Amino acid sequence: MLPTVFSIAPGRRKLKTRSRTLLLLALVVAAINLRPGITSLAPLIERIADELALSRSLISLTTALPVLCMGLLAPFAPRVALRLGLERSIALCMGGIAVALLMRLAGQSSAVLIASAVLLGAAIAIAGPLLSGFIKRHFVGQMGIVVGWYSLSMAIGGAAGAVLTAPATQLFGDSWSQGLAVWALPAALGLLLWLCLPSQAESADAAEGARGLPWNQPRAWLISAFFALQSGLFYALATWAVARYHEAGLPLLRSNALFSLSMLMGVPSAFLLPWLAQRFGNRYWLLVACGLASSISLAMITLVPTFAPELWAATIGFGLGGSFALSLVLPLYEAGSPLAVSRWTAMMLCMGYSMACLAPVLIGLARDLTGHYHLPFMVLTGLALLMTLLAWGMRSGPRHTS
């Protein structure tokens, strides 16, 4: 069904259909690998902290460090592509993700576990911006639908990490290190697939696009702040949602199921909301709706976590998944040229992830200091409200820049 998305020139329909299908498959597999290394830790993080005698603030580095790397290293992605080529750079990132996850076989050493988080974050940091460039290179006429598949694949990968890690751990004799390392397999598949793609040299235009970020654009700051809040909420919940439910008195099995449900609900919203935004031109109102859904859900999880928990787990997953997918396309609408889009995206990822990485650590630190998750989750609810206000402030529409 995917090949029907693309317009194929007469006389070369079959060849180009196969080529575009392979390109889209490579994009989907790469996107699937961007989140499991992070979300797979949530079902096991309390157990890992207890077994390794680590504080909650220290164990949260396994989530915070990848996000920090994703922020700090994102601006360097175009330079890596200029040296190695875009396709080979992404292949290298897939290899880096695979190695980082294999390192978790030795995760009984806290130093190795944290080192794997750093390598994982570095690989994701380079891959993310380059995959956006890959979409612009090969799917110029189908940006909306392909971005939908891209964000959908990321959501599937994140949900799979949350849902399947606990069963994988049981399959390997209750070894959490092997349960975490199993996610190296799809990364290895991604490496092989990207090595099959022909590599293209980058042009002088790409080099120009790697220069300068729009620090003097107020709307670029608004978008970056929105992305930072959205990402901070996601990674804080990816680290501590299970622990919050369990502390509230829910069984661990049900706590894991609630977290899995929220991850799964990000799957339909990741595809549906970008499509709605393109179809009806209402992306900022959709962002406001996602912010309200996230705020109300977090308030319920904070204040009455045992009241209809499945409902609020579903709505928080839908709200955060949709806001992430919509934020990916904001630079495409805000900037007026391909080079400007690259600069806006780099700034959004750099600022957003650099600030978002603090959320899991601060929540863990607050849990250590207060002895419970109630106050930290109240802060998360306030951040969700702030995210909603930012979306409201951006609703006046884009200001195209070059």
C-alpha positions as CSV (number, residue, x, y, z in Angstrom):
1,M,0.0,0.0,0.0
2,L,2.9,2.4,0.7
3,P,4.1,2.7,-2.9
4,T,0.8,4.2,-4.0
5,V,1.7,7.4,-2.0
6,F,4.3,8.4,-4.5
7,S,4.0,9.8,-8.0
8,I,6.0,7.7,-10.5
9,A,7.0,8.9,-14.0
10,P,5.7,6.7,-16.9
11,G,8.2,4.1,-18.2
12,R,10.1,3.8,-15.0
13,R,7.1,3.1,-12.6
14,K,8.2,-0.4,-11.4
15,L,11.9,0.6,-10.8
16,K,11.1,3.9,-9.0
17,T,8.4,2.3,-7.0
18,R,10.9,-0.3,-5.7
19,S,13.5,2.4,-5.1
20,R,11.0,4.7,-3.2
21,T,9.7,1.7,-1.2
22,L,13.3,0.8,-0.1
23,L,14.0,4.4,0.9
24,L,10.8,4.6,2.9
25,L,11.5,1.3,4.5
26,A,15.0,2.5,5.5
27,L,13.5,5.6,7.0
28,V,10.9,3.7,8.9
29,V,13.4,1.2,10.4
30,A,15.8,4.0,11.4
31,A,12.9,5.9,13.1
32,I,11.8,2.8,15.0
33,N,15.3,2.6,16.5
34,L,15.4,6.2,17.9
35,R,13.4,5.5,21.1
36,P,13.5,1.9,22.4
37,G,16.9,2.4,24.0
38,I,15.3,5.0,26.3
39,T,11.8,3.8,26.8
40,S,12.9,0.2,27.5
41,L,14.4,1.3,30.9
42,A,11.1,2.5,32.4
43,P,9.6,-0.9,33.3
44,L,12.9,-1.9,35.0
45,I,14.3,1.3,36.4
46,E,13.3,0.8,40.0
47,R,14.6,-2.8,40.0
48,I,17.9,-1.7,38.4
49,A,18.3,1.1,41.0
50,D,17.8,-1.3,43.8
51,E,20.1,-4.1,42.5
52,L,22.9,-1.6,41.7
53,A,22.3,0.4,44.9
54,L,21.9,3.6,42.9
55,S,19.9,6.7,43.9
56,R,17.0,7.7,41.7
57,S,18.7,10.8,40.6
58,L,21.8,8.8,39.5
59,I,19.8,6.0,37.7
60,S,17.8,8.7,35.9
61,L,21.1,9.6,34.0
62,T,20.4,6.5,31.8
63,T,17.5,8.6,30.4
64,A,18.9,12.1,30.9
65,L,22.3,11.6,29.2
66,P,20.9,10.4,25.9
67,V,18.6,13.4,25.8
68,L,21.4,15.8,26.7
69,C,23.6,14.3,23.9
70,M,20.6,14.7,21.5
71,G,20.6,18.4,22.2
72,L,24.3,19.2,22.4
73,L,25.3,17.2,19.3
74,A,22.4,17.9,17.0
75,P,24.0,21.0,15.4
76,F,27.0,18.8,14.4
77,A,24.9,16.4,12.3
78,P,25.3,18.3,9.0
79,R,29.0,18.4,9.4
80,V,29.2,14.7,9.8
81,A,27.0,14.2,6.7
82,L,29.4,16.5,4.7
83,R,32.3,14.3,5.6
84,L,30.8,10.9,5.3
85,G,27.7,11.4,3.2
86,L,24.1,11.4,4.6
87,E,23.3,7.8,4.1
88,R,26.6,6.5,5.4
89,S,26.3,8.8,8.4
90,I,22.9,7.4,9.3
91,A,24.2,3.8,8.8
92,L,27.0,4.7,11.3
93,C,24.4,5.9,13.8
94,M,22.5,2.7,13.5
95,G,25.7,0.8,14.3
96,G,26.3,3.1,17.2
97,I,22.8,2.4,18.6
98,A,23.4,-1.3,18.2
99,V,26.7,-1.2,20.0
100,A,25.3,1.0,22.9
101,L,22.5,-1.5,23.5
102,L,24.8,-4.5,23.3
103,M,26.9,-2.8,26.1
104,R,23.9,-3.3,28.3
105,L,24.8,-7.0,28.5
106,A,27.4,-5.8,31.0
107,G,24.9,-3.5,32.6
108,Q,25.6,-4.9,36.1
109,S,28.4,-2.3,36.0
110,S,26.8,1.1,36.6
111,A,29.7,2.8,34.7
112,V,29.0,0.6,31.6
113,L,25.3,1.3,31.8
114,I,25.8,5.0,31.9
115,A,28.4,4.9,29.1
116,S,25.9,3.0,27.0
117,A,23.5,5.9,27.5
118,V,26.1,8.4,26.3
119,L,26.9,6.4,23.1
120,L,23.1,5.9,22.5
121,G,22.4,9.6,22.8
122,A,25.3,10.6,20.5
123,A,24.1,8.2,17.8
124,I,20.5,9.4,18.1
125,A,21.6,13.0,18.1
126,I,23.3,12.7,14.7
127,A,20.6,10.4,13.2
128,G,17.6,12.7,14.0
129,P,18.5,15.8,12.0
130,L,19.9,13.7,9.1
131,L,16.7,11.7,8.8
132,S,14.9,15.0,8.3
133,G,17.4,15.9,5.6
134,F,16.8,12.5,4.1
135,I,13.1,13.2,3.9
136,K,13.7,16.5,2.2
137,R,16.1,15.0,-0.3
138,H,14.0,12.1,-1.4
139,F,10.4,13.0,-0.7
140,V,10.0,16.7,-1.5
141,G,6.5,16.3,-2.9
142,Q,5.2,14.1,-0.1
143,M,6.6,15.8,3.0
144,G,3.4,15.6,5.0
145,I,2.6,12.0,4.6
146,V,6.2,10.9,4.9
147,V,6.7,12.9,8.1
148,G,3.6,11.1,9.3
149,W,5.2,7.7,8.7
150,Y,8.4,9.0,10.3
151,S,6.7,10.1,13.6
152,L,4.4,7.0,13.6
153,S,7.5,4.8,13.4
154,M,9.2,6.6,16.3
155,A,6.0,6.2,18.3
156,I,5.9,2.5,17.5
157,G,9.6,2.1,18.5
158,G,8.9,3.9,21.8
159,A,5.8,1.8,22.5
160,A,7.6,-1.4,21.7
161,G,10.4,-0.6,24.1
162,A,7.9,0.1,26.9
163,V,5.6,-2.9,26.1
164,L,8.0,-5.7,25.2
165,T,11.0,-5.2,27.4
166,A,9.4,-6.9,30.5
167,P,8.3,-10.0,28.5
168,A,11.8,-10.1,26.9
169,T,13.4,-10.0,30.3
170,Q,11.2,-12.9,31.4
171,L,12.1,-14.8,28.2
172,F,15.8,-14.5,29.1
173,G,15.4,-16.0,32.6
174,D,14.5,-12.7,34.3
175,S,17.8,-11.1,33.2
176,W,17.2,-7.4,32.8
177,S,20.5,-6.8,31.1
178,Q,19.6,-9.2,28.3
179,G,16.1,-7.8,28.2
180,L,17.6,-4.4,27.5
181,A,20.2,-5.6,25.0
182,V,17.6,-7.4,22.8
183,W,16.9,-4.0,21.3
184,A,20.3,-4.1,19.5
185,L,18.7,-6.5,17.0
186,P,16.4,-4.0,15.2
187,A,19.4,-1.5,15.2
188,A,21.6,-4.1,13.5
189,L,18.8,-4.6,10.9
190,G,18.8,-0.9,10.4
191,L,22.6,-0.9,9.9
192,L,22.4,-3.6,7.2
193,L,19.5,-1.8,5.4
194,W,21.2,1.6,5.3
195,L,24.4,0.0,4.1
196,C,22.4,-1.2,1.1
197,L,21.5,2.3,0.1
198,P,23.8,4.2,-2.3
199,S,25.5,7.1,-0.7
200,Q,25.4,10.6,-2.2
201,A,27.9,13.4,-1.7
202,E,26.6,16.5,-0.1
203,S,26.4,19.7,-2.1
204,A,27.7,23.2,-1.2
205,D,24.1,24.1,-0.4
206,A,24.2,21.6,2.4
207,A,27.3,23.2,3.8
208,E,25.6,26.6,3.8
209,G,22.7,25.1,5.6
210,A,25.0,23.9,8.4
211,R,25.9,27.5,9.3
212,G,24.2,29.6,11.9
213,L,21.1,29.1,14.0
214,P,18.2,31.6,14.1
215,W,18.9,32.9,17.6
216,N,17.5,36.3,16.6
217,Q,14.1,34.9,15.7
218,P,11.6,35.2,18.6
219,R,9.3,32.5,17.1
220,A,12.3,30.1,16.9
221,W,12.7,30.5,20.6
222,L,9.0,29.8,21.2
223,I,9.1,26.6,19.1
224,S,12.3,25.5,20.9
225,A,10.7,26.2,24.3
226,F,7.6,24.3,23.3
227,F,9.7,21.3,22.1
228,A,11.8,21.4,25.3
229,L,8.7,21.2,27.5
230,Q,7.1,18.5,25.4
231,S,10.3,16.4,25.4
232,G,10.9,17.0,29.1
233,L,7.4,15.7,29.9
234,F,7.8,12.7,27.7
235,Y,11.2,11.6,29.1
236,A,10.2,12.3,32.7
237,L,7.2,10.1,32.2
238,A,9.3,7.5,30.3
239,T,11.5,7.3,33.3
240,W,9.2,7.6,36.3
241,A,5.5,6.9,35.3
242,V,5.7,3.3,36.3
243,A,7.3,4.2,39.7
244,R,4.5,6.8,40.3
245,Y,1.7,4.3,39.7
246,H,3.4,1.7,41.8
247,E,4.0,4.1,44.7
248,A,0.2,5.0,44.6
249,G,-0.6,1.4,45.4
250,L,-1.1,-0.2,42.0
251,P,0.5,-3.6,41.4
252,L,3.7,-3.5,39.4
253,L,2.2,-5.5,36.5
254,R,-0.7,-3.0,36.2
255,S,1.7,0.0,36.5
256,N,3.7,-1.4,33.6
257,A,0.5,-2.0,31.6
258,L,-0.6,1.7,32.2
259,F,2.8,3.0,30.9
260,S,2.6,0.6,27.9
261,L,-0.9,1.9,27.2
262,S,0.3,5.5,27.2
263,M,3.1,4.6,24.8
264,L,0.7,2.8,22.5
265,M,-1.7,5.7,22.4
266,G,1.2,7.8,21.0
267,V,1.1,5.6,17.9
268,P,-2.2,6.7,16.3
269,S,-1.7,10.4,17.3
270,A,1.8,10.5,15.8
271,F,0.2,9.8,12.3
272,L,-3.3,11.3,12.7
273,L,-2.4,14.8,14.0
274,P,0.2,15.7,11.3
275,W,-2.3,14.6,8.7
276,L,-5.1,16.7,10.3
277,A,-2.7,19.7,10.5
278,Q,-1.9,19.4,6.8
279,R,-5.5,18.7,5.8
280,F,-7.1,21.5,7.7
281,G,-4.3,23.9,8.4
282,N,-5.1,23.9,12.2
283,R,-1.7,22.8,13.6
284,Y,-1.6,25.4,16.5
285,W,-5.1,24.7,17.7
286,L,-4.2,21.0,17.7
287,L,-1.1,21.8,19.7
288,V,-3.4,23.6,22.2
289,A,-5.7,20.6,22.4
290,C,-2.7,18.3,23.0
291,G,-1.5,20.5,25.8
292,L,-4.8,20.6,27.5
293,A,-5.1,16.8,27.3
294,S,-1.6,16.4,28.7
295,S,-2.3,18.9,31.5
296,I,-5.6,17.4,32.7
297,S,-4.1,13.8,32.5
298,L,-1.1,14.7,34.5
299,A,-3.2,16.5,37.1
300,M,-5.3,13.3,37.5
301,I,-2.2,11.1,37.7
302,T,-0.7,13.4,40.3
303,L,-3.8,13.9,42.5
304,V,-5.9,10.7,42.1
305,P,-3.7,8.2,40.3
306,T,-6.0,5.3,41.1
307,F,-9.1,6.9,39.6
308,A,-9.7,5.6,36.0
309,P,-6.0,5.3,35.5
310,E,-6.4,3.7,32.1
311,L,-8.3,6.7,30.8
312,W,-5.6,9.2,31.9
313,A,-2.8,6.9,30.7
314,A,-4.4,6.9,27.3
315,T,-5.0,10.6,27.1
316,I,-1.5,11.6,28.2
317,G,-0.1,9.2,25.6
318,F,-2.3,10.7,22.9
319,G,-1.5,14.3,23.9
320,L,2.2,14.0,24.2
321,G,2.5,11.8,21.1
322,G,0.5,14.2,19.1
323,S,2.4,17.3,20.3
324,F,5.7,15.6,19.5
325,A,4.6,14.7,16.0
326,L,3.3,18.2,15.3
327,S,6.4,19.8,16.7
328,L,8.5,17.9,14.1
329,V,6.7,19.8,11.2
330,L,6.7,23.3,12.8
331,P,10.0,24.4,11.2
332,L,8.7,23.4,7.8
333,Y,5.9,25.9,8.2
334,E,7.8,28.6,10.1
335,A,10.8,28.9,7.7
336,G,10.6,29.9,4.1
337,S,13.4,28.0,2.5
338,P,15.1,24.6,2.8
339,L,18.2,26.1,4.4
340,A,16.1,28.0,6.9
341,V,14.2,24.8,7.8
342,S,17.5,23.1,8.6
343,R,18.6,25.9,10.8
344,W,15.3,26.1,12.7
345,T,15.2,22.4,13.2
346,A,18.8,22.3,14.5
347,M,18.0,25.1,17.0
348,M,14.8,23.3,18.1
349,L,16.5,20.0,18.7
350,C,19.6,21.6,20.3
351,M,17.7,23.8,22.8
352,G,14.8,21.5,23.3
353,Y,16.8,18.3,24.2
354,S,19.4,20.2,26.1
355,M,16.8,21.5,28.5
356,A,14.5,18.4,28.4
357,C,17.3,16.2,29.7
358,L,17.0,17.9,33.1
359,A,13.5,16.7,33.7
360,P,14.2,13.0,34.5
361,V,17.1,14.0,36.8
362,L,15.2,16.7,38.6
363,I,12.2,14.4,39.1
364,G,14.5,11.7,40.5
365,L,16.3,14.2,42.8
366,A,13.0,15.5,44.0
367,R,11.8,12.0,44.8
368,D,15.0,11.4,46.8
369,L,14.5,14.6,48.7
370,T,10.8,14.4,49.4
371,G,10.4,10.6,49.6
372,H,7.4,10.5,47.2
373,Y,6.4,11.4,43.7
374,H,3.5,13.7,44.5
375,L,5.3,17.0,44.5
376,P,7.5,16.2,41.4
377,F,4.4,15.3,39.4
378,M,2.7,18.5,40.4
379,V,5.6,20.3,38.8
380,L,5.2,18.3,35.7
381,T,1.5,19.3,35.6
382,G,2.6,22.9,35.8
383,L,5.0,22.4,32.9
384,A,2.2,20.9,30.8
385,L,0.1,24.0,31.5
386,L,3.0,26.2,30.4
387,M,3.3,24.1,27.2
388,T,-0.4,24.8,26.5
389,L,0.1,28.5,27.0
390,L,3.0,28.5,24.5
391,A,0.9,26.7,21.9
392,W,-1.8,29.3,22.5
393,G,0.8,32.1,22.0
394,M,2.0,30.6,18.7
395,R,-1.5,30.3,17.1
396,S,-1.2,33.5,15.1
397,G,0.8,31.5,12.6
398,P,4.2,31.4,11.0
399,R,6.5,34.3,10.1
400,H,8.5,33.0,7.1
401,T,12.2,33.7,7.2
402,S,15.1,32.8,4.9
